[in-house]
Amino acid sequence: MPDVTPLPQTTDPPMTEAEYQAQLMALDAERAALELEYVTSQTYPRWAYHATEPPRFVYSDAAALALGPGWSPTPVPPPAPVVTALEPDTAALGDPSFTVRVLGTDFAADAVIVWNGGDEVTTYVSAMELTTGVNMATVTVAIEIPVAVRNGAVLSNEVPFTFTKAE
C-alpha cells in the first residue's frame, strides 16, 4: 500500500468578505507598483516634442525642457487652424453656384471646412487655403452662417458668410 500523507487540518475559520477585499486591494497595489516600475524603466530614452520642429531623442524630462522654448517631454498638439478670410464672403440669392476659398493658417492636409455646423467636401490647396463648392440651389433665405475649419478634433475660429436678398 502506498504511503499517503494526510492533509493538515486547519482550525482557522474561512476568510471574511472584508479580509478578502483587503487582500485584493493589497495585490492590486503591488501590481500597480510593479507596473509603474516597468513603465519607468521603459520610459527613457524617448522623444522630446515641439509643435513645429521634428522630435528629438532625449534621456530625461530635464533634457527635453533644456532644448528650449516650446519643447516638451510629452506630445505637443499642433497649432489650431485660424480662418482669416473667405473669398467671396457674400452671395446674393439667385446667384449661380460657386467655389468659396477659405484662407488662414495651420490648415492640415486632412482639414475639413465646417459650413453652418456641417462638414463640407473640402479641397486642400495649401496650409493657408482650402476650397469647397456652394450649391446656390439649396439657399432660399438671406442669412449669415458661420464658417470654420477643423483639423481632426481641433476647430478654428468662425468667420461669417452672408447670403443677401437678390437686388
N, C-alpha and C positions, 0 to 999 in steps of 0.2 A: 504494500500500500504506500502511495506517495506521501511524502512528508508535507503536510499542509499547515501553514501558519494562520491562525485565526486573525481576523481584522481587530485592531484595538478598539475597545469600547470607549466612547467619549461620554462624559457626563455633562458637556457643555450644551446649553439649550440652543435651539436654532437661532439664527441671526434675525434681529427685528428689522422692520422696514427702514427705520431711521439709521440703523447701523449699515444696512445695505446701501442706502443712499449716500452715507458718509464715505463708504469705501469707493463707490463710483466717482464721487467728487474728487477724492484723493487720486484715483487713477487718471481722471481727466486732467487734473492739474499736472501730474507727472508727464502725461503725453504732451500737453501744451509746452512744457519746459523743454522736452526733447525736440519738439518741432521747432521751437524758437532757436535752440542751439544749432540745429541742422540748417535752418534758413540763414542764420547769421554766418555760419561757416561757408555758405554758398554765395553770400552777397558780394564779396569782393574777389577779384576785380570786377568792375561793372562799368556801365556807361554814365557819363555826365551829359546833361541835355541843355540845349539852348533853343529858343524859338526860331532863330534864323540861321544858326550855324549847324554844321554836321556834328553828331555826337562824338565824344572823345572817351577813351578808356581811362578810368581812374581807380585808385586803390582805397579811397576813403571819401566820406562826405565832405571833409575839410578840403581835400584836393579838388573836388568838383566846384566848391564855392570859391576856391582860390583862383580858378580860371578867370574870374572877373564878373562884372555885372551881367545879369541875365542867365548865368549858368546855375544849374540845379542838379542835385543828385536824383531827382525824380523827374519823369517826363514833363515837359512844358507844353501846354496846349498851343497850337498855332494861333496867331492873332485872329480876332473876329473880323469877318468881312465888313467893309464900310461902303455904303452906297452914297455917292456924291451927286449924281445927276441921272436923269432919264432923258433920252433923245429919241423921239419927242417926249414932252411931258404933258401934252394935252392933245385931244382929238375931239372933233365935233361929231355928234350923232349923224349918221348917214355917210360919213367919210368911208373910203374903201379900207379894207383890211391892210395892215402894215406890220413892219418889224420894229420893235422897240429895242433900243440899246440901253443897257444898264451899265453905268460907268461907276468906278470906285476903286477900291484897293483890296488886296488879300483875297481874291476870289480863287478858290481851289478848282482843280481840273474837273471835279465832280460836283461843283456848286450848282444849286438849283435856284431859279428865280421863284419867289413866293409872291403871287399876284392875288391880292384880295384874300389872303389866307390859304390859298391853294397852290400846290406845286405846278409849275408850268414846264412844258418841254423846253429845255434850255440848251443853247449852243454856247460852248466855251470858246471865246475868241482869245482871251489872254487873262492874266491875273488882274487886269483892270477893266475888262469888258466882257459882258455876257449879252446874248440876244434871245428874244422869243417873239413869236408871232402873236398878233392881236387880231382876233376874228371879230370884225365890227358888226357882223350879222347877229351876234349874241348880245350886243349892247343896246338897250332900249330906253335907258333913262340917263339924264345928266347926273353925274355923281363923281365924287372924289374917292379913289381907292388907294389903299396902302400897297407899296411895292418894296420888297426886301430881298435879301439873298441869304441862303442857308448853306453853310459848309458843314456837312454832317449834321450834328445837333446844335451847332452854333449859329444863331440868327443875327443878322445885321440890324442896323437902324432901318426905319421905314421912311420912304420918300413918297409923296403923293403923286398920283397920276389922275388928271382931271378929264372927264368926259363932259363936254358942254353941249347946249342945245344948238341945233343947226341954225345958221343965220339966213 
